[in-house]
Amino acid sequence: MKLLVTGGAGFIGSAVVRQAIGQGHSVVNVDALTYAACLDNVASVADNPNYAFEQADIRDRAALDRVFATHKPDAVMHLAAESHVDRSIDGPGDFIETNITGTYNMLEAARKYWTDAGKPARFRFHHISTDEVYGSLPKDPSVMFTEDTAYDPRSPYSASKASSDHLVRAWGETYGLPVVLTNCSNNYGPFHFPEKLIPVVILNALAGKDLPIYGDGSNIRDWLYVEDHADALLLVVQKGVLGRAYNIGGENERTNLELVKTLCAILDEKCPKQDGGSYADQITFVTDRPGHDARYAIDPTRIRDELGWRPSVTVEEGLEKTVQWYLDNETWWKPLQARQGVGQRLGVKT
Ligand SMILES: NC(=O)c1ccc[n+]([C@@H]2O[C@H](COP(=O)([O-])OP(=O)(O)OC[C@H]3O[C@@H](n4cnc5c(N)ncnc54)[C@H](O)[C@@H]3O)[C@@H](O)[C@H]2O)c1
């Protein structure tokens, strides 16, 4: 398949690009290269004859038309987005423009291309979204997000993603565009930009800095290893039923405090502190995020039963691989720590 992947220089998009090329697909990676992008994420495939890169902004419709006309993809995997909740609290405008207007541009560019090509039956527009569109769950473990859970986004980020999901469904219903959606839980793994919780904890621990935990650390997330997510996305784009949404989770619910303590234990083992103490001693509780959702948890029944997909690792296995990757790849993360806003507490001023 020839895949047009947006956001392929970001965290999840680059995992999709690397895996797609590994599976023998062709990829055109469309990315504006914002602060969150890093072309090193796709350096391992950059010289592959099946790989092409186009620096283009999804807010620029004319640029998208040119990309579609030049590369003639069989399917679109749309991941480009502003993705950091804390940044969406400080500056929601970029989230509205990229996540909503940008998705509208992608849908219109794809619709024009698909229509001009005679509406080929195998074309797919796969929109990648988040479980945060469903809002916040109670702590009761029997209650989970299904694909039928009503949307209830509570942050500027999740509201912008919810809006984009609605647009994608509307383009499917109204124009017959062959769409499929996925909503996934929190990802982690190699190439995770060093402003998100897991890399922040690993890198602050190694630097002897505080390990900031929002509120009391009781917020629960369902952690999904990024390589597992990429695997699921490539399955959905090929086998997903048109018009359908699939929730993708890691089957790994942990409180933030449990997660950080697990990371500290892995670091204690791999990289013991010289004073004999534990990295957990660096844990510090900080002011909570405004509107911080209490719990996200995915019911993975649909993707498991219909497409036979399950995550391959537990969160402990995935975190072990992730910590090792950060220990081995300082040349990747060190320069990114100098980017605007990284290392600062964002999203507290309301
Ligand atoms: N990271 C998670 O845990 C998570 C969970 C659920 C869903 N998602 C969704 O998955 C997708 C990818 O997330 P991520 O964590 O890899 O994000 P990321 O921030 O690491 O990467 C986003 C990429 O999109 C690009 N981009 C941003 N604005 C653009 C624009 N206007 N035009 C073109 N490119 C642009 C950036 O340059 C970057 O390479 C997003 O749609 C996000 O909402 C992420």
The ligand as an SDF file (V2000), in Angstrom:
LIG
                    3D

 44 48  0  0  0  0  0  0  0  0999 V2000
    0.7730   10.5560   22.4960 N   0  0  0  0  0  0  0  0  0  0  0  0
   -0.3220    9.9520   22.9600 C   0  0  0  0  0  0  0  0  0  0  0  0
   -0.3150    9.3630   24.0340 O   0  0  0  0  0  0  0  0  0  0  0  0
   -1.5910    9.9720   22.1400 C   0  0  0  0  0  0  0  0  0  0  0  0
   -2.6810    9.2770   22.6390 C   0  0  0  0  0  0  0  0  0  0  0  0
   -3.8520    9.2520   21.8830 C   0  0  0  0  0  0  0  0  0  0  0  0
   -3.9050    9.8800   20.6480 C   0  0  0  0  0  0  0  0  0  0  0  0
   -2.8220   10.5510   20.1840 N   0  0  0  0  0  0  0  0  0  0  0  0
   -2.9370   11.1950   18.8630 C   0  0  0  0  0  0  0  0  0  0  0  0
   -1.9520   10.6170   18.0160 O   0  0  0  0  0  0  0  0  0  0  0  0
   -1.4590   11.5910   17.1130 C   0  0  0  0  0  0  0  0  0  0  0  0
    0.0430   11.6760   17.2080 C   0  0  0  0  0  0  0  0  0  0  0  0
    0.3990   12.0150   18.5500 O   0  0  0  0  0  0  0  0  0  0  0  0
    1.9250   12.1710   18.9670 P   0  0  0  0  0  0  0  0  0  0  0  0
    2.0060   11.9480   20.4210 O   0  0  0  0  0  0  0  0  0  0  0  0
    2.7870   11.3910   18.0610 O   0  0  0  0  0  0  0  0  0  0  0  0
    2.1320   13.7230   18.6740 O   0  0  0  0  0  0  0  0  0  0  0  0
    3.4830   14.5390   18.5150 P   0  0  0  0  0  0  0  0  0  0  0  0
    3.2030   15.8690   19.1090 O   0  0  0  0  0  0  0  0  0  0  0  0
    4.6650   13.7510   18.9840 O   0  0  0  0  0  0  0  0  0  0  0  0
    3.6520   14.6800   16.9290 O   0  0  0  0  0  0  0  0  0  0  0  0
    2.7890   15.4680   16.1630 C   0  0  0  0  0  0  0  0  0  0  0  0
    3.4220   15.6570   14.7890 C   0  0  0  0  0  0  0  0  0  0  0  0
    2.5010   16.4190   14.0040 O   0  0  0  0  0  0  0  0  0  0  0  0
    3.2060   17.4610   13.3580 C   0  0  0  0  0  0  0  0  0  0  0  0
    2.3050   18.6020   13.1790 N   0  0  0  0  0  0  0  0  0  0  0  0
    1.7670   19.3820   14.1550 C   0  0  0  0  0  0  0  0  0  0  0  0
    1.0520   20.3740   13.6030 N   0  0  0  0  0  0  0  0  0  0  0  0
    1.1220   20.2010   12.2560 C   0  0  0  0  0  0  0  0  0  0  0  0
    0.5780   20.8990   11.1490 C   0  0  0  0  0  0  0  0  0  0  0  0
   -0.1690   22.0020   11.3230 N   0  0  0  0  0  0  0  0  0  0  0  0
    0.8210   20.4260    9.9080 N   0  0  0  0  0  0  0  0  0  0  0  0
    1.5970   19.3180    9.7250 C   0  0  0  0  0  0  0  0  0  0  0  0
    2.1580   18.6400   10.7380 N   0  0  0  0  0  0  0  0  0  0  0  0
    1.9230   19.0720   11.9840 C   0  0  0  0  0  0  0  0  0  0  0  0
    4.3680   17.8120   14.2800 C   0  0  0  0  0  0  0  0  0  0  0  0
    5.4010   18.4420   13.5720 O   0  0  0  0  0  0  0  0  0  0  0  0
    4.7380   16.4490   14.8370 C   0  0  0  0  0  0  0  0  0  0  0  0
    5.7120   15.8200   14.0320 O   0  0  0  0  0  0  0  0  0  0  0  0
   -2.1780   12.8970   17.4530 C   0  0  0  0  0  0  0  0  0  0  0  0
   -3.2510   13.0690   16.5650 O   0  0  0  0  0  0  0  0  0  0  0  0
   -2.6780   12.6830   18.8660 C   0  0  0  0  0  0  0  0  0  0  0  0
   -3.8450   13.4130   19.1010 O   0  0  0  0  0  0  0  0  0  0  0  0
   -1.6710   10.6140   20.9030 C   0  0  0  0  0  0  0  0  0  0  0  0
  1  2  1  0
  2  3  2  0
  2  4  1  0
  4  5  1  0
  4 44  2  0
  5  6  2  0
  6  7  1  0
  7  8  2  0
  8  9  1  0
  8 44  1  0
  9 10  1  0
  9 42  1  0
 10 11  1  0
 11 12  1  0
 11 40  1  0
 12 13  1  0
 13 14  1  0
 14 15  2  0
 14 16  1  0
 14 17  1  0
 17 18  1  0
 18 19  2  0
 18 20  1  0
 18 21  1  0
 21 22  1  0
 22 23  1  0
 23 24  1  0
 23 38  1  0
 24 25  1  0
 25 26  1  0
 25 36  1  0
 26 27  1  0
 26 35  1  0
 27 28  2  0
 28 29  1  0
 29 30  1  0
 29 35  2  0
 30 31  1  0
 30 32  2  0
 32 33  1  0
 33 34  2  0
 34 35  1  0
 36 37  1  0
 36 38  1  0
 38 39  1  0
 40 41  1  0
 40 42  1  0
 42 43  1  0
M  CHG  2   8   1  16  -1
M  END
$$$$
